[in-house]
Amino acid sequence: MLGCDACVMEVSSQGVMMDRVAGIHYKVGVFTNLYPDHIGPGEHSSFEEYRSWKGKLFQRCDVGVVNADDPNTEALLEGHTCKLVTYGIHAPKVDYRASEQYRLLRNKEMLGVEFTLTEPDGHTLDVQVGMPGLFSIYNALATIGVGKVLGLADAPIHEGLKKALVKGRVELVPISHKFTILIDYAHNEAATESLIETLREYNPNRLVVVFGCGGNRSKLRRYGMGEVCAKLADFSILTEDNNRFEKVEDIIADIKTGMAKGNPDAKYVEIPDRLDAL
């Protein structure tokens, strides 16, 4: 592309399946994790199909930077043609390893973490990330792996991670010193569970979740998110989130089905209008 030195892009499984990225060969491909999602009408017919199409990215790149801790990695990489760089916390052998123990960081602008990184040569150093949670540590490991593949020195990689802030991802909204508001894009069961567990580490007095689910998408997300919030949140506010061509009331009903499974005594309220809910 004219005037473009580098491009970082998300390559979805459907993007590969529908040839949206046909003809593109990548210098580096990254695999972070995989959970059941995007399965249903208009998406994938099964988790196995979803995983298979995800894996085809690693037949279109020079180097694959992959999470060795994810249980789907081996199956996903079947047929790969690229060199592999691995990262993780628990896998017996990886190129870049994070310590199991990590430290919480917090100031007025961000929540974050600090962990100890072990590099391929055995060298260790502390790394700070400007976003919280175990998922941020895994993302940082992937970032470090990509940076080293591209020939970057440690300093700019680690400085970038320290300042990492992403709009809509554990984003602090400064409204009052009496309570903390965060925005996050978590839109499936795994992401929601990881987010709430991460926030619990900061010992909030009360954790309230305002959420909805998209319309014309798999109902499994609704059941899963409802179940997780019922188990882990102190209070939930159920509302709309891009209902597309479905009635928001029907979507909320599905969420409530999941909540009943997770915790029949869960506390929640239904406010279909998102502005009112907020």
C-alpha positions as CSV (number, residue, x, y, z in Angstrom):
1,M,0.0,0.0,0.0
2,L,1.3,3.4,-0.9
3,G,2.7,5.2,2.1
4,C,2.2,2.3,4.4
5,D,5.2,0.7,6.1
6,A,3.4,-1.8,8.2
7,C,-0.1,-3.2,8.7
8,V,-1.5,-5.0,11.7
9,M,-4.9,-6.6,10.9
10,E,-7.3,-9.0,12.4
11,V,-7.9,-12.1,10.2
12,S,-11.2,-13.7,11.1
13,S,-12.0,-17.3,10.4
14,Q,-14.8,-16.2,8.1
15,G,-12.5,-13.8,6.4
16,V,-10.3,-16.7,5.4
17,M,-13.2,-19.0,4.5
18,M,-14.9,-16.3,2.3
19,D,-11.6,-15.4,0.6
20,R,-11.7,-11.8,2.0
21,V,-7.9,-12.0,2.4
22,A,-7.1,-14.1,-0.7
23,G,-3.8,-13.3,-2.2
24,I,-2.3,-11.8,1.0
25,H,0.8,-13.5,2.5
26,Y,1.7,-12.4,6.0
27,K,5.2,-11.9,7.5
28,V,3.8,-12.9,10.9
29,G,0.6,-14.6,12.0
30,V,-0.5,-14.7,15.7
31,F,-2.7,-17.1,17.5
32,T,-3.8,-16.0,21.0
33,N,-6.6,-18.4,22.1
34,L,-9.8,-20.1,20.9
35,Y,-13.2,-20.7,22.5
36,P,-16.5,-21.8,21.1
37,D,-17.9,-18.8,19.3
38,H,-19.1,-17.7,15.8
39,I,-21.1,-21.0,15.5
40,G,-24.6,-20.8,14.1
41,P,-26.6,-19.7,11.1
42,G,-24.5,-17.5,8.8
43,E,-21.3,-18.4,10.7
44,H,-19.6,-21.8,11.3
45,S,-21.4,-25.1,11.5
46,S,-19.3,-26.5,14.3
47,F,-16.4,-25.6,16.6
48,E,-14.1,-28.0,14.5
49,E,-14.9,-26.1,11.4
50,Y,-14.3,-22.8,13.1
51,R,-10.9,-24.0,14.4
52,S,-9.9,-25.4,11.0
53,W,-10.5,-22.1,9.2
54,K,-8.6,-20.2,12.0
55,G,-5.6,-22.5,11.4
56,K,-5.4,-21.8,7.7
57,L,-3.8,-18.5,8.5
58,F,-0.6,-20.4,9.4
59,Q,-0.4,-21.6,5.8
60,R,-0.2,-18.0,4.7
61,C,2.6,-16.5,6.8
62,D,6.3,-16.8,7.2
63,V,6.3,-17.0,11.0
64,G,3.5,-18.0,13.4
65,V,3.6,-16.7,17.0
66,V,1.4,-19.0,19.0
67,N,0.1,-19.6,22.5
68,A,1.4,-22.9,23.6
69,D,-0.9,-23.0,26.6
70,D,-4.1,-23.1,24.6
71,P,-5.5,-26.6,24.4
72,N,-6.5,-26.1,20.7
73,T,-3.1,-25.0,19.5
74,E,-1.9,-28.4,18.3
75,A,-5.0,-29.2,16.3
76,L,-5.2,-25.7,14.9
77,L,-1.7,-25.9,13.6
78,E,-2.2,-29.1,11.6
79,G,-0.9,-28.5,8.1
80,H,0.9,-25.3,9.0
81,T,3.8,-24.3,6.7
82,C,5.4,-21.5,8.7
83,K,8.1,-21.4,11.3
84,L,6.8,-21.2,14.9
85,V,7.6,-19.0,17.8
86,T,5.9,-20.1,21.0
87,Y,4.9,-18.3,24.2
88,G,3.0,-19.2,27.4
89,I,3.1,-19.6,31.2
90,H,2.5,-23.3,31.9
91,A,3.6,-25.2,28.7
92,P,6.8,-27.2,29.4
93,K,8.8,-25.6,26.5
94,V,8.2,-22.2,25.0
95,D,10.4,-19.4,23.6
96,Y,8.9,-16.6,25.7
97,R,7.6,-17.4,29.2
98,A,5.8,-15.2,31.7
99,S,6.0,-15.9,35.5
100,E,2.9,-17.5,37.1
101,Q,2.9,-14.8,39.7
102,Y,2.2,-11.2,38.6
103,R,1.8,-7.9,40.4
104,L,-1.2,-5.5,40.1
105,L,-0.7,-1.9,39.0
106,R,-3.2,0.9,39.4
107,N,-3.4,4.7,39.0
108,K,-5.9,7.3,38.0
109,E,-5.5,6.5,34.3
110,M,-5.2,2.7,34.1
111,L,-5.2,-0.7,35.7
112,G,-2.3,-2.8,34.8
113,V,0.0,-5.8,35.6
114,E,3.7,-6.5,35.9
115,F,5.3,-9.9,35.3
116,T,8.7,-11.5,34.9
117,L,9.6,-12.5,31.3
118,T,12.1,-15.3,30.5
119,E,13.5,-15.0,27.0
120,P,14.9,-17.8,24.8
121,D,18.4,-17.3,26.0
122,G,17.3,-17.6,29.7
123,H,17.6,-13.8,30.3
124,T,14.8,-12.5,32.6
125,L,13.4,-9.0,33.0
126,D,10.3,-7.4,34.5
127,V,7.6,-6.2,32.0
128,Q,4.8,-3.8,32.8
129,V,1.5,-3.7,30.8
130,G,-0.9,-0.8,30.9
131,M,-3.9,-3.2,30.9
132,P,-5.0,-5.6,33.6
133,G,-5.5,-9.3,33.8
134,L,-4.0,-12.7,32.8
135,F,-5.3,-12.1,29.2
136,S,-3.1,-9.0,29.0
137,I,-0.1,-11.0,30.0
138,Y,-0.8,-13.5,27.2
139,N,-1.3,-10.6,24.7
140,A,1.9,-9.0,25.9
141,L,3.8,-12.3,25.3
142,A,2.4,-12.4,21.8
143,T,3.4,-8.8,21.2
144,I,6.9,-9.5,22.4
145,G,7.2,-12.5,20.1
146,V,6.1,-10.5,17.1
147,G,8.4,-7.6,18.0
148,K,11.4,-9.9,18.2
149,V,10.6,-11.7,15.0
150,L,10.5,-8.2,13.3
151,G,13.9,-7.4,14.8
152,L,12.9,-4.8,17.4
153,A,15.0,-4.2,20.5
154,D,13.6,-4.9,24.0
155,A,13.3,-1.2,25.0
156,P,10.7,0.0,22.4
157,I,8.7,-3.2,22.8
158,H,8.5,-2.9,26.6
159,E,7.9,0.8,26.5
160,G,5.0,0.3,24.2
161,L,3.5,-2.3,26.4
162,K,3.8,-0.1,29.4
163,K,1.8,2.6,27.7
164,A,-0.7,0.2,26.1
165,L,-4.2,1.6,26.3
166,V,-7.0,0.5,24.0
167,K,-10.3,2.3,23.6
168,G,-13.1,0.0,24.7
169,R,-10.8,-2.5,26.4
170,V,-10.9,-2.2,30.2
171,E,-11.1,1.6,29.5
172,L,-11.4,3.7,32.6
173,V,-14.1,6.4,32.4
174,P,-13.3,9.2,34.8
175,I,-16.7,10.3,36.3
176,S,-16.5,10.2,40.1
177,H,-14.0,9.4,42.8
178,K,-16.7,7.5,44.6
179,F,-16.9,4.6,42.1
180,T,-15.0,3.3,39.1
181,I,-16.5,2.8,35.6
182,L,-14.9,0.7,32.9
183,I,-15.9,0.0,29.3
184,D,-14.9,-3.3,27.8
185,Y,-15.9,-5.1,24.5
186,A,-16.2,-8.5,26.1
187,H,-18.9,-10.2,24.0
188,N,-18.8,-13.9,24.8
189,E,-18.7,-16.1,27.8
190,A,-14.9,-16.6,28.0
191,A,-14.1,-12.9,27.6
192,T,-16.7,-11.9,30.1
193,E,-15.5,-14.4,32.7
194,S,-11.9,-13.4,32.2
195,L,-12.8,-9.7,32.6
196,I,-14.9,-10.1,35.8
197,E,-12.3,-12.3,37.4
198,T,-9.6,-9.8,36.5
199,L,-11.6,-6.9,38.1
200,R,-12.2,-9.0,41.2
201,E,-8.4,-9.0,41.8
202,Y,-8.7,-5.3,42.6
203,N,-11.1,-6.1,45.5
204,P,-14.1,-3.9,44.5
205,N,-16.8,-3.4,47.2
206,R,-19.4,-4.1,44.6
207,L,-19.2,-5.2,41.0
208,V,-22.1,-4.2,38.7
209,V,-22.2,-5.4,35.0
210,V,-24.2,-3.6,32.4
211,F,-24.5,-5.7,29.3
212,G,-26.5,-7.1,26.4
213,C,-25.9,-9.4,23.4
214,G,-26.0,-8.9,19.7
215,G,-29.0,-10.1,17.7
216,N,-29.0,-12.6,14.9
217,R,-26.0,-14.4,16.4
218,S,-25.6,-17.6,18.2
219,K,-27.7,-17.9,21.3
220,L,-24.9,-19.7,23.1
221,R,-23.3,-16.3,23.7
222,R,-26.4,-15.1,25.5
223,Y,-26.7,-18.2,27.7
224,G,-22.9,-18.2,28.5
225,M,-22.7,-14.5,29.3
226,G,-25.8,-14.7,31.4
227,E,-24.5,-17.7,33.3
228,V,-21.1,-16.0,34.0
229,C,-22.6,-12.8,35.2
230,A,-25.0,-14.6,37.5
231,K,-22.1,-16.5,39.1
232,L,-19.5,-13.7,39.3
233,A,-21.2,-10.2,39.3
234,D,-22.9,-8.7,42.4
235,F,-25.6,-7.2,40.2
236,S,-26.4,-7.2,36.5
237,I,-28.3,-4.7,34.3
238,L,-29.6,-6.4,31.2
239,T,-30.0,-4.1,28.2
240,E,-29.7,-3.9,24.4
241,D,-26.6,-4.3,22.3
242,N,-27.1,-4.1,18.6
243,N,-30.2,-6.3,18.4
244,R,-30.2,-6.1,14.6
245,F,-33.5,-7.7,13.5
246,E,-34.4,-9.4,16.8
247,K,-36.5,-8.0,19.6
248,V,-34.3,-6.9,22.5
249,E,-36.8,-8.5,24.8
250,D,-36.2,-11.9,23.2
251,I,-32.4,-11.5,23.6
252,I,-32.8,-10.5,27.2
253,A,-35.0,-13.6,27.8
254,D,-32.2,-15.8,26.5
255,I,-29.7,-14.1,28.8
256,K,-32.0,-14.7,31.7
257,T,-32.1,-18.4,30.8
258,G,-28.3,-18.5,31.2
259,M,-28.5,-16.5,34.5
260,A,-31.0,-19.0,35.9
261,K,-28.6,-21.8,35.2
262,G,-25.6,-19.9,36.7
263,N,-27.3,-18.7,39.9
264,P,-31.1,-18.8,40.4
265,D,-30.7,-16.1,43.1
266,A,-28.7,-13.7,41.0
267,K,-29.7,-10.1,41.3
268,Y,-30.5,-8.2,38.1
269,V,-32.8,-5.7,36.5
270,E,-34.0,-5.4,32.9
271,I,-33.7,-2.0,31.3
272,P,-34.1,-2.5,27.5
273,D,-33.1,1.1,26.5
274,R,-29.3,1.2,26.7
275,L,-29.1,4.9,27.5
276,D,-31.5,4.5,30.4
277,A,-29.5,1.4,31.6
278,L,-26.3,3.4,31.6
